[in-house]
Amino acid sequence: KNFIKKRNPRKVKWTKAFRKTMGKEMAVDSTFDFEKRRHRPIRYNRETVQNTLIAMRRVQELKEKRQAAFHKNRMAPHRARDKARAQMEIRNGLDLIAPAASKHRQELNERHGLAKEATSEGAAAGASAGSSGSESEGMDES
């Protein structure tokens, strides 16, 4: 349908041609050379097939790494904007977050308060045990 309407594929947004011309996909990479069709038949050789399969896996790994790096570099300018938007959203919705955060903070303080009391009681018990424990320490040394 689009071909009959003589549409330019570089201007139609869903085409591969558009994505490559606009820099949304990798257009030039050495891994693409491995994917070219080869019409020349070769005689079956077990060793060649094994080496080919190993090479295919390695090429796929390289291609995935390069695509990830390409995507990361392409999205780099947007990170600061996204972070600023998230901070703005937090500032605007602080009244929604504050009650939950204060409740969470109270729970943490209660837990830490109990933990502090337990450690202070343990330290007091340890101090009293330390004075009577000197006799047992003397036995350990001999």
C-alpha positions in Angstrom: 0.0 0.0 0.0 2.7 2.5 1.0 4.9 1.5 -2.0 1.9 2.0 -4.3 1.4 5.5 -2.8 5.1 6.1 -3.5 5.9 7.1 0.0 9.6 7.7 0.9 10.6 5.1 3.5 13.0 7.5 5.1 10.1 9.7 6.0 7.7 7.0 7.3 8.5 6.7 11.0 8.0 3.0 11.4 10.5 1.9 8.8 14.0 0.7 9.3 15.3 3.3 6.9 13.8 6.1 9.0 15.2 4.7 12.2 18.7 4.4 10.7 18.7 7.9 9.1 17.5 9.5 12.3 20.2 7.7 14.4 17.7 5.6 16.4 19.4 2.4 15.4 22.9 1.4 14.6 23.5 2.0 10.9 27.2 1.1 10.6 28.7 -1.8 12.5 31.2 -4.5 11.6 28.8 -7.2 13.0 26.4 -6.5 10.1 29.0 -7.9 7.7 28.5 -11.3 9.2 24.8 -11.3 8.6 25.0 -10.8 4.9 23.6 -13.6 2.7 26.1 -15.8 1.0 24.7 -17.8 -1.9 27.8 -19.8 -2.6 27.3 -23.4 -1.3 30.2 -25.0 0.5 30.9 -28.6 1.2 29.8 -29.8 4.7 32.7 -30.0 7.1 32.1 -30.7 10.8 35.0 -28.5 12.0 33.9 -25.6 9.9 30.3 -25.9 11.3 31.6 -25.9 14.9 33.8 -22.9 14.3 30.9 -21.1 12.6 28.5 -21.7 15.5 31.1 -20.5 18.0 31.7 -17.4 15.8 27.9 -16.8 15.5 27.5 -16.8 19.3 30.5 -14.4 19.8 29.2 -12.0 17.1 25.8 -12.0 18.8 27.4 -11.1 22.1 29.3 -8.3 20.5 26.3 -7.0 18.7 24.2 -7.0 22.0 27.0 -5.1 23.8 27.3 -2.5 21.1 23.5 -2.0 20.9 23.4 -1.5 24.6 26.2 1.0 24.5 24.6 2.8 21.5 21.3 3.0 23.4 23.0 4.2 26.6 24.8 7.0 24.7 21.6 7.9 22.8 19.7 8.3 26.0 22.4 10.1 27.9 21.1 13.7 27.3 17.7 12.6 28.6 19.0 11.4 32.0 19.3 14.8 33.5 15.9 15.8 32.3 14.3 12.7 33.7 16.0 13.2 37.0 14.8 16.8 37.2 11.3 15.7 36.3 11.4 13.1 39.1 12.6 15.6 41.6 9.9 18.1 40.5 7.3 15.4 40.9 8.5 14.6 44.4 8.4 18.3 45.4 4.9 18.7 44.0 3.6 15.5 45.6 5.4 16.0 48.9 2.1 16.3 50.8 1.3 12.8 49.6 4.7 11.4 50.5 5.3 13.1 53.8 2.7 11.2 56.0 4.0 7.8 54.8 7.6 8.9 55.2 7.0 10.2 58.7 5.2 7.0 59.7 8.1 5.0 58.3 10.6 7.2 60.2 8.6 6.7 63.4 8.7 2.9 62.9 12.5 3.0 62.3 13.0 5.2 65.4 10.9 2.8 67.5 13.0 -0.2 66.2 16.3 1.6 66.8 15.0 2.8 70.2 14.3 -0.8 71.2 17.7 -1.8 69.8 19.5 1.0 71.7 17.7 0.0 74.9 18.6 -3.6 74.4 22.3 -2.7 73.7 22.4 -0.4 76.7 20.9 -3.1 78.9 23.4 -5.6 77.5 26.3 -3.2 78.1 25.1 -2.7 81.7 24.8 -6.5 82.2 28.2 -7.0 80.6 29.7 -4.4 83.0 28.3 -6.2 86.0 29.3 -9.6 84.6 32.8 -8.2 83.8 33.5 -7.5 87.5 32.5 -11.0 88.6 33.9 -12.5 85.4 37.5 -11.7 86.5 37.6 -14.8 88.5 36.6 -16.9 85.5 39.2 -15.2 83.4 41.9 -16.1 85.9 40.9 -19.8 85.5 41.2 -19.6 81.7 44.7 -18.4 81.8 46.0 -21.2 84.0 
